């Protein structure tokens, strides 16, 4: 059992696992469930106790357990398989981050026509990717290049029809950073990408043909191990949405800041 005691601020503080316990202030159920999983040594892919078992073990109602499981599912921690129970996800995920970024970006757009949140999301993603992309130079194998080639070819094909290819765009960036084997990076990049895609009208992303072309430029620079060309292509990659949000190109804003 999870024993808690009130802190000076009146919030429950996890102390230890114990069958006999009392607490003045109970933490939110979702925190109890997370602490239980940590304290019992749960591993990715493990099946979780049933609602009834959680309720008995933690001394809380089944409805509270159900709400807590749903909250963990929304956070990307738990996977609910209908008819089979709940499982700790085997793959890392930051789904909750993406949902939050998308909501706040869209809310800002709805309120004032421009999104300060979207500007911040773009700023962080640009700083992250323009730096980390250099870490993958020389790390891609034939399979990785083939995956990026397929994604760019699909983008080019749809661009000729005047259409944007969001799925291929996402596949490209997944394959781009796959050699780093960093699920946190992949989740963060996806969260930023999804928030920008859902919050922006297509014209904010740019015309389809230049978007396809800049991804081809990134791929060519990777093959050539050309860091200067890679830096230039990555900056160009963010130019359309940066211009849409700030009303001026990134290079001009940087010069003005000097």
C-alpha positions as CSV (number, residue, x, y, z in Angstrom):
1,X,0.0,0.0,0.0
2,X,1.2,3.5,-0.6
3,X,1.5,5.5,2.6
4,X,1.3,9.3,2.4
5,X,1.6,12.1,4.8
6,X,0.6,15.8,4.4
7,X,3.3,18.2,3.4
8,X,3.4,21.8,4.9
9,X,1.4,22.9,1.9
10,X,-1.2,20.3,2.6
11,X,-0.3,18.0,-0.3
12,X,0.1,14.3,0.0
13,X,3.7,13.1,-0.1
14,X,4.5,9.5,-1.0
15,X,6.5,7.9,1.8
16,X,6.6,4.1,1.4
17,X,4.7,0.9,0.5
18,X,2.9,-0.4,3.5
19,X,-0.3,-2.4,4.2
20,X,-1.3,-0.4,7.2
21,X,-1.6,3.3,6.4
22,X,-3.4,6.5,7.0
23,X,-3.2,9.8,5.3
24,X,-4.6,13.2,6.0
25,X,-4.5,14.3,2.3
26,X,-4.7,11.8,-0.5
27,X,-2.8,12.5,-3.7
28,X,-4.7,12.4,-7.0
29,X,-5.5,8.8,-8.1
30,X,-3.3,9.2,-11.2
31,X,-0.3,9.9,-8.9
32,X,-1.1,7.0,-6.7
33,X,-1.2,4.7,-9.8
34,X,2.1,6.0,-11.1
35,X,3.7,5.6,-7.7
36,X,2.4,2.1,-7.4
37,X,3.8,1.1,-10.8
38,X,7.2,2.6,-9.9
39,X,7.3,1.0,-6.4
40,X,6.3,-2.4,-7.7
41,X,8.9,-2.4,-10.4
42,X,6.5,-2.5,-13.4
43,X,8.3,-2.8,-16.7
44,X,7.3,-1.6,-20.2
45,X,4.8,-4.1,-21.7
46,X,3.6,-5.4,-18.3
47,X,-0.1,-6.1,-17.8
48,X,-1.5,-4.0,-15.1
49,X,-3.7,-5.2,-12.2
50,X,-7.5,-5.1,-12.8
51,X,-9.6,-2.2,-11.6
52,X,-10.8,-4.3,-8.7
53,X,-7.2,-5.3,-7.7
54,X,-6.1,-1.7,-7.9
55,X,-9.1,-0.6,-5.8
56,X,-8.3,-3.2,-3.1
57,X,-4.6,-2.5,-3.1
58,X,-4.9,1.3,-2.9
59,X,-8.1,1.5,-0.9
60,X,-10.0,3.6,-3.4
61,X,-13.1,3.2,-5.4
62,X,-13.2,1.4,-8.8
63,X,-14.6,4.5,-10.5
64,X,-11.6,6.5,-9.3
65,X,-9.3,3.8,-10.6
66,X,-11.0,3.9,-13.9
67,X,-10.6,7.6,-14.2
68,X,-6.9,7.3,-13.2
69,X,-6.3,4.6,-15.9
70,X,-8.0,6.9,-18.5
71,X,-5.7,9.7,-17.4
72,X,-2.6,7.5,-17.8
73,X,-3.8,6.5,-21.2
74,X,-4.2,10.2,-22.2
75,X,-0.6,10.7,-21.0
76,X,0.7,7.9,-23.2
77,X,1.7,5.8,-20.2
78,X,-0.9,3.1,-20.4
79,X,-2.4,1.2,-23.3
80,X,-6.0,-0.1,-22.9
81,X,-6.7,-3.2,-24.9
82,X,-10.4,-3.9,-25.0
83,X,-11.2,-7.3,-23.6
84,X,-7.6,-7.9,-22.5
85,X,-7.0,-5.3,-19.9
86,X,-4.5,-2.4,-19.4
87,X,-0.8,-2.5,-20.1
88,X,2.2,-0.3,-19.5
89,X,3.2,0.8,-22.9
90,X,6.2,-0.9,-24.3
91,X,7.2,2.1,-26.4
92,X,7.9,5.5,-24.8
93,X,5.4,8.2,-25.6
94,X,4.8,11.8,-24.8
95,X,1.2,11.9,-26.3
96,X,0.0,14.3,-23.6
97,X,2.6,16.9,-24.7
98,X,1.4,16.9,-28.2
99,X,-2.2,17.3,-27.2
100,X,-1.4,20.1,-24.9
101,X,0.7,22.0,-27.5
102,X,-2.0,21.6,-30.1
103,X,-4.8,22.8,-27.8
104,X,-2.9,25.9,-26.7
105,X,-1.8,26.7,-30.2
106,X,-5.3,26.4,-31.7
107,X,-6.8,28.4,-28.8
108,X,-4.4,31.3,-29.4
109,X,-5.3,31.3,-33.1
110,X,-9.0,31.2,-32.3
111,X,-8.7,34.1,-29.9
112,X,-6.5,36.5,-31.8
113,X,-5.8,35.2,-35.3
114,X,-2.1,34.6,-34.5
115,X,-0.7,32.1,-32.1
116,X,2.1,33.0,-29.7
117,X,2.1,29.3,-28.6
118,X,2.6,28.2,-32.2
119,X,5.5,30.7,-32.5
120,X,7.1,29.2,-29.4
121,X,6.6,25.7,-30.6
122,X,8.2,26.5,-33.9
123,X,11.1,28.3,-32.2
124,X,11.9,25.3,-30.0
125,X,11.5,22.7,-32.8
126,X,13.7,24.8,-35.1
127,X,16.4,25.1,-32.4
128,X,16.2,21.4,-31.6
129,X,16.3,20.1,-35.2
130,X,18.8,22.5,-36.7
131,X,21.2,21.3,-33.9
132,X,20.5,17.6,-33.7
133,X,20.4,17.0,-37.5
134,X,24.2,17.3,-37.6
135,X,24.4,14.4,-35.1
136,X,23.0,11.9,-37.6
137,X,25.4,12.7,-40.5
138,X,27.2,9.5,-41.4
139,X,24.9,7.3,-39.3
140,X,22.2,6.3,-41.9
141,X,22.3,2.9,-43.5
142,X,20.8,1.9,-46.8
143,X,17.4,1.2,-45.2
144,X,17.3,4.6,-43.6
145,X,18.1,6.4,-46.9
146,X,15.5,4.2,-48.7
147,X,12.8,5.2,-46.2
148,X,13.7,8.9,-46.6
149,X,13.8,8.5,-50.4
150,X,10.3,7.0,-50.3
151,X,9.0,9.8,-48.2
152,X,10.4,12.5,-50.4
153,X,9.2,10.8,-53.6
154,X,5.7,10.7,-52.2
155,X,5.9,14.4,-51.2
156,X,7.2,15.3,-54.7
157,X,4.4,13.2,-56.4
158,X,1.6,14.8,-54.4
159,X,3.2,18.3,-54.8
160,X,2.9,18.0,-58.6
161,X,-0.8,17.6,-57.9
162,X,-0.8,20.6,-55.7
163,X,-1.2,18.5,-52.5
164,X,0.7,18.4,-49.2
165,X,1.8,15.0,-47.9
166,X,1.8,15.2,-44.0
167,X,2.2,11.5,-43.5
168,X,5.3,11.4,-45.8
169,X,6.6,14.5,-44.0
170,X,6.3,12.7,-40.7
171,X,7.9,9.5,-42.0
172,X,10.8,11.5,-43.3
173,X,11.6,13.1,-39.9
174,X,11.1,9.8,-38.1
175,X,13.7,8.1,-40.4
176,X,15.9,11.2,-40.2
177,X,16.5,10.8,-36.4
178,X,16.0,7.0,-36.2
179,X,19.8,6.3,-36.0
180,X,19.9,8.1,-32.7
181,X,17.6,5.5,-31.1
182,X,16.1,8.2,-28.9
183,X,12.4,7.7,-28.2
184,X,12.2,11.0,-26.2
185,X,13.5,12.9,-29.2
186,X,11.2,11.1,-31.6
187,X,8.2,11.9,-29.3
188,X,9.1,15.5,-28.9
189,X,9.7,16.1,-32.6
190,X,6.4,14.4,-33.4
191,X,4.6,16.4,-30.8
192,X,6.0,19.7,-32.2
193,X,5.3,18.5,-35.8
194,X,1.7,17.5,-35.0
195,X,1.0,20.7,-33.1
196,X,2.3,22.8,-36.0
197,X,0.3,20.7,-38.6
198,X,-3.0,20.8,-36.7
199,X,-2.7,24.4,-35.7
200,X,-1.7,25.9,-39.1
201,X,-3.6,26.2,-42.3
202,X,-1.8,24.6,-45.2
203,X,-0.7,28.0,-46.5
204,X,1.1,28.5,-43.2
205,X,3.2,25.4,-43.9
206,X,4.1,26.7,-47.4
207,X,3.4,25.6,-50.9
208,X,3.8,21.8,-51.5
209,X,6.5,21.9,-54.1
210,X,9.0,24.0,-52.1
211,X,8.3,21.8,-49.1
212,X,9.1,18.7,-51.1
213,X,12.2,20.4,-52.6
214,X,13.7,21.4,-49.2
215,X,13.3,17.8,-47.9
216,X,15.2,16.6,-51.0
217,X,17.9,19.2,-50.2
218,X,18.2,17.8,-46.7
219,X,18.5,14.3,-48.0
220,X,21.1,15.2,-50.6
221,X,23.1,17.1,-47.9
222,X,23.0,14.0,-45.7
223,X,24.3,11.8,-48.4
224,X,27.1,14.2,-49.2
225,X,28.0,14.7,-45.5
226,X,27.8,18.4,-46.3
227,X,27.1,20.2,-43.0
228,X,26.9,23.7,-44.5
229,X,24.3,22.6,-47.0
230,X,22.4,20.7,-44.3
231,X,22.3,23.8,-42.1
232,X,21.0,25.9,-45.0
233,X,18.3,23.3,-45.9
234,X,17.1,22.9,-42.3
235,X,16.7,26.7,-42.0
236,X,14.8,26.8,-45.3
237,X,12.6,24.0,-44.0
238,X,11.2,26.2,-41.3
239,X,11.1,29.4,-43.3
240,X,7.4,29.3,-44.5
241,X,5.8,28.7,-41.1
242,X,8.3,31.1,-39.4
243,X,7.3,33.8,-41.9
244,X,3.6,33.1,-41.4
245,X,3.8,33.4,-37.6
246,X,6.2,36.4,-37.3
247,X,5.3,38.1,-40.6
248,X,9.0,38.2,-41.6
249,X,11.6,35.7,-42.6
250,X,13.9,34.1,-39.9
251,X,17.0,35.6,-41.5
252,X,15.6,39.1,-41.3
253,X,14.4,38.6,-37.7
254,X,17.9,37.4,-36.8
255,X,19.5,40.5,-38.4
256,X,17.0,42.8,-36.7
257,X,17.8,41.3,-33.3
258,X,21.5,42.2,-33.8
